Amino acid sequence: MEDRPDIPPGTLYMLILKTLARRGAMHGYGIAQHIQQVSEDVLQVEEGSLYPALQRMLVKGWVVAEWKQSENNRRARFYKLTPQGRKQLARELREFEQVMGAIARVIEAV
């Protein structure tokens, strides 16, 4: 298996929130697959990171969850963004853009 870059620290919440904002309610496996597909297989969210992050997001009130049947008739927990989660996504995106801008300035400095 080919080594993939790690998801940058502090961006997992943003990636999950953005996925739910775009796609609506999804189960964990679907979230991970979406991130991997959209990133063209560069980013891979491991179960050991995804599900604890989703649990923390539930506690923070950024998402709600309900048990439903998945596409393959299995019982799965579907996560949905809350209004508080949308506000957090906006904060996460602002912070990400600020950090990326700062990194770009350092890299491009003469």
Secondary structure, DSSP 4 states (H G I P E B T S, - for coil): ----PPPPTT-HHHHHHHHHHHH-SEEHHHHHHHHHHHTTTS----HHHHHHHHHHHHHHTSEEEEEEE-TTS-EEEEEEE-HHHHHHHHHHHHHHHHHHHHHHHHHH--
